[in-house]
């Protein structure tokens, strides 16, 4: 019983220490104010191939919905802008776990949430808000990933466009990047 109490106190202490440095945001803040250096792509072709597989074929040649787990790559200006694992849920919510460094001084966090709706056949619109935290741990602004994507016939890939926007605390646009994105479905098989 005493060991459990000691473990509990130690766990709470570690969590409290880490909480002071956590970033409540996602995406890659590339504006000059934050000095983020984009990491080299961690998802080499071999690692990507190991993470993905083809889902079972659907009857009648119908495409799958966007619901599921995907490996997504964002590109802007001919360069990888961001990449991550993207989970789309049947209730219209989405979670992105990207490869941005999670902690300061170069991190902006790597988990964030979004909402989406279907706007056409196999086509979806996503709004993905996030917070911007400065190197001292202070709220510095907010931002959005805005996406329009279309799931390809067969349901194994999707592609589209994105608009990444950062805003200061007054809602003024401080940085914007636009580009394309592509994703490959990940399945349990």
C-alpha positions in Angstrom: 0.0 0.0 0.0 2.8 2.4 0.9 4.6 1.6 -2.4 1.4 2.4 -4.4 1.1 5.8 -2.6 4.7 6.6 -3.4 4.2 5.6 -7.0 1.1 7.8 -7.2 2.9 10.8 -5.7 5.8 10.3 -8.1 3.5 10.0 -11.1 1.6 13.2 -10.1 4.9 15.0 -9.6 6.2 14.0 -13.0 2.9 15.0 -14.7 3.0 18.4 -13.0 6.6 19.0 -14.1 5.8 18.0 -17.7 2.6 20.0 -17.8 4.5 23.2 -17.5 6.3 22.5 -20.8 3.5 21.0 -22.8 2.3 22.7 -26.0 -1.4 22.6 -26.7 -1.2 22.9 -30.5 -0.3 21.0 -33.6 1.1 21.6 -37.0 4.3 23.1 -37.8 4.6 26.8 -36.9 6.9 28.0 -39.6 6.5 31.7 -39.1 9.6 33.7 -38.4 8.4 34.5 -34.9 8.8 30.9 -33.8 11.9 29.8 -35.7 10.7 26.3 -36.3 12.9 24.2 -38.5 10.8 21.7 -40.4 12.1 18.1 -39.6 13.2 15.9 -42.5 10.5 13.4 -43.3 10.6 10.6 -40.8 8.3 8.4 -43.0 10.6 6.9 -45.5 9.0 4.8 -48.3 9.9 1.6 -46.4 8.4 2.8 -43.1 5.3 4.1 -44.9 4.9 0.7 -46.7 5.1 -1.1 -43.4 2.3 1.1 -42.0 -0.2 0.7 -44.7 -2.1 -2.1 -46.4 -5.1 -2.4 -48.6 -8.6 -2.7 -47.0 -10.9 -5.5 -48.1 -12.7 -4.8 -51.4 -16.3 -3.5 -51.1 -19.1 -5.0 -53.0 -20.6 -3.2 -55.9 -17.5 -1.2 -56.6 -18.4 1.4 -54.1 -15.8 3.6 -52.5 -15.1 3.6 -48.8 -16.0 6.6 -46.7 -13.2 8.8 -45.2 -13.8 7.1 -41.8 -10.6 5.3 -40.7 -6.9 5.8 -40.1 -4.7 7.4 -42.7 -1.0 8.3 -43.2 -1.2 11.9 -44.6 1.5 14.1 -46.2 1.1 17.8 -46.6 3.3 19.5 -49.3 3.8 23.2 -49.9 6.2 24.8 -52.4 7.5 21.4 -53.5 8.5 20.6 -49.9 7.0 18.4 -47.2 5.2 20.7 -44.9 3.8 18.2 -42.4 2.9 14.5 -42.1 1.1 12.4 -39.6 -1.5 9.8 -38.8 -5.0 11.1 -39.3 -8.1 9.5 -37.8 -11.5 10.4 -39.2 -14.5 9.4 -37.1 -18.1 8.6 -38.2 -19.4 11.4 -35.9 -17.7 14.1 -38.0 -14.6 14.6 -35.7 -11.0 14.1 -36.6 -7.7 13.6 -34.7 -4.3 14.4 -36.3 -1.1 13.0 -34.7 1.6 14.7 -36.7 5.4 14.5 -36.6 5.9 18.0 -35.3 8.2 18.1 -32.2 5.8 18.0 -29.2 7.8 20.3 -26.8 9.6 23.7 -26.8 11.7 25.3 -27.9 11.1 24.0 -31.4 7.8 22.1 -30.8 4.3 23.2 -31.4 2.6 20.0 -30.3 1.6 17.0 -32.2 -2.0 16.1 -31.3 -5.0 18.2 -32.4 -8.6 17.8 -33.2 -10.9 18.9 -36.0 -14.4 18.6 -37.4 -15.5 17.7 -40.9 -18.6 17.3 -43.1 -19.2 15.8 -46.5 -19.7 18.4 -49.2 -20.0 16.2 -52.3 -19.5 12.6 -53.5 -16.5 11.3 -51.5 -15.5 14.9 -50.9 -15.1 16.4 -47.4 -14.3 19.8 -45.8 -12.3 19.9 -42.6 -11.7 22.6 -40.0 -8.8 21.8 -37.7 -8.1 24.5 -35.0 -5.0 24.7 -32.9 -3.3 26.9 -30.3 0.0 28.6 -30.7 2.2 28.6 -27.6 5.4 30.6 -27.5 8.8 29.4 -26.2 7.9 30.7 -22.7 4.7 28.6 -22.5 2.4 31.6 -23.1 -0.6 31.6 -25.4 0.5 33.5 -28.5 -2.4 32.9 -30.9 -4.4 30.3 -32.7 -4.6 28.8 -36.1 -6.4 26.5 -38.5 -5.7 23.7 -41.0 -8.5 24.1 -43.6 -8.8 21.1 -45.9 -10.8 19.9 -48.9 -10.2 16.3 -49.8 -11.7 13.6 -52.0 -11.5 9.9 -51.4 -10.4 8.0 -54.5 -12.4 5.2 -56.0 -11.7 2.0 -54.0 -11.3 4.0 -50.8 -7.5 3.4 -50.3 -6.3 7.0 -50.8 -7.5 10.6 -50.6 -6.0 13.8 -51.9 -6.8 17.5 -51.8 -5.7 20.9 -50.8 -5.0 22.6 -47.5 -4.7 26.2 -46.1 -2.6 26.5 -42.9 -3.2 29.8 -41.1 -1.7 31.3 -37.9 -3.4 34.2 -36.1 -2.1 36.4 -33.3 -4.1 37.0 -30.2 -6.1 39.8 -31.9 -7.1 37.5 -34.8 -4.7 39.0 -37.3 -3.2 36.6 -39.9 0.6 36.3 -39.1 1.5 33.3 -41.3 -0.2 31.3 -44.1 0.9 28.3 -46.2 -1.1 26.5 -48.8 -0.5 23.3 -50.6 -1.7 19.8 -51.5 -2.1 16.7 -49.4 -2.3 13.0 -50.0 -3.1 10.1 -47.8 -3.0 6.4 -47.7 -5.4 4.3 -45.7 -3.9 2.1 -42.9 -5.8 -1.0 -41.9 -5.4 -3.8 -39.3 -4.6 -6.4 -42.0 
